[in-house]
Amino acid sequence: MATDTQTAPRQTALNAAHRTLKAKMVNFAGWDMPVEYSGIIPEHLAVRTAAGLFDVSHMGEIEIRGPQALDLVQQVACNNAAGLVVGQAQYSALLTEQGTFVDDIVVHKFSDTHYFICVNAANREKDFTHIQAQNRFKAKVNHTSDDYTQLALQGPRAASILQRLTPVDLSAIRTYRFAFGKVCDVRCLIARTGYTGEDGFELYLEPPASEKVWNALLEAGKEDGLIPVGLGARNTLRLESGYALYGHEIDDTTTVWEAKLGWICKLDKGEFTGRAALVAQKEAGVRRKLAGFEMRGRGIARDGYPVLVDGKEYGRVTSGSPAPYLKKNLGLAYIPVGASAVGTRIGIGIRGTTVEAELVPTPFYKRPK
């Protein structure tokens, strides 16, 4: 994970709570964040088998309101938000004119005139400026990141733990749906989304109530194996699940077709930023695409290690690490389309030695039904 050492990091409302729990803190995207508490492996396994609680308050929130709020959302995001109903969320992306990623986002429809967008921590200000620059509509764009604490409760026991603390019927909230209600008597946006590959919820609430809700959740889930989880396990969990990370798999040099995220790009919805470039690339065909690989030789493919195709260096590992639950060494990388078939052998440069890996289907991990 990249860190920023140029300026003093910002703190979430739970900074003191993390330090009380003796979390290992790092400067991540300009924020003083917990990377681990008890260790990446036990935290990872807790989410896969029981539940984990994350402070993800460094993430950003941008709200679009007004009679043409949907028009602005449709212009800046590549997915089609026109079909969303109130209480529904959607994975999407902000794109450049070249069809590459400004950021990947989650759009929530609060009403016909109010949309709530969750963006990545490192891109908060950039995304706000990007959206504002395209606002030729009767819409108001507000950067409301500092108004929210965001907690992520993830794992197979997440729903049963959260249900003890809220009168909201969580079974009525389907995946990528949300509702408003109280958790520990604190008003929250309760969204059934996540970034771990497990069932779970994101809670958005006012920062002064952060410790109350955080501590109540940890206490309520103690007997079920709930533990606090840092950004280290968040990264290994999302890699096992094959999720892209901005700055790694997706950035302003990659497109949705290359990143195998074409399912979030709806060319038939009408004009949006980057559409023309994506139409042209689709017609011409992509030359590379994101692929998953499993190490066959001894070694761990770390982020940034060279990737060799037919003996020649082609690119770099975008994400790579051991997968604690699957007990394999995995990674993601861009591969030439002609060499991207499952079963193809590639090489990973590890400390001057080429170690063999094999392209495998993604996601590496799928949650049991």
C-alpha positions, 0 to 999 in steps of 0.5 A: 500500500502506498503511503504519503509522508509529505504532510501530517496525516489526517485522523478519523473520529476513531483514531483514539479508539484504534490506538487504545486497541494498540493498532499498528498505524500507517500514513495511508492516502494522507490519513493516519489509519490502522493497518492491523490490530492482531495481525493481517492473517487472523483478521483476514480469516475472521472476516471469511469465517465470522466477522470483522469491523473496519474504520473506512472513514477516510473514504469520501462522500459527494452528494448531488442534488437538484432537478437535474441531479440524475443528468449530472450523474449520467454525464460523469459516471459510465454505468446507467443510473436511470434505472435505480430505484430509491434505496438502491446502490450501483458500482460505477466509475468516473472517467476521463475523456480518454475513457480511463479511470478518474475513480471507481465509485458507488452511487446511491439513489436517495431520491429523484433529486438526490444522489450520494456517491462514495469515492476513494480516499486518495481521490476525494478532492480530485473527484469533486473537482472533476464532477463540478467541472462538468456540472452544466445542469441544474444540480448542486454538488456538495463535498460532504466527506467530513460529515460522515464516519463510515464503518464496514461490518463484513463477514458471514455473521455480520447481519446477525451481529448488526441486527441486535443493535438496530430495529431495521429489518436487515433481511429486507435490505438486499445486496446493493440496497440501503435503508436509513435507520438507527443503530444504537439509537444513532441515525445511520445509512445502512448499505449492504455493500462491501469490498471483501467478497463477504456479506456485510454492511457499510454504516454512514453516521455522524462523526461524534457518535463514532466511538459509541457505535464502534464499541457497541458493535465490537461488544455485540459481536465478541462471542461471534468472533468479531474483531477489528480489522485494518487496511492490511487485511482489507487489501488481501480480502479484496485481492482474493475476491478479485476486486480492483483497487484504484492506483493498482488495477485501475487508474488514468491509463486503464479503461473499463474494457482492459480492466474487465469491468465492461459490465459497469459501462453502458454505452447505450444509455447516451452520452457520458464522459469518455464514451467516444473513446470507449466506443473506439477502443471496443471497435478496435479491440483491446490489446491487453486485459487484466488477468489473475495468476497463481504462483507455481514456483516458490515465491510471492509476487509483490506489487510492482514485480516484473511480469514476463510473457514469452520470456519478455518483460511485459508489465508489472504485477498490479497487486500480489500477496499471499491469500490467507484463506486460500493458502495460495500466492496470488496476483493480478496483472495486465497481460496481452490478449493473445496470451491471456487464456486461463492455463497460460504460464507466465513469469514473475521477476522476483529478486532477479529470478524468473518464477513461474506462475499460471493464469487462473480464473477470477475471482480467486475466492467466491463466497459460499452460497 
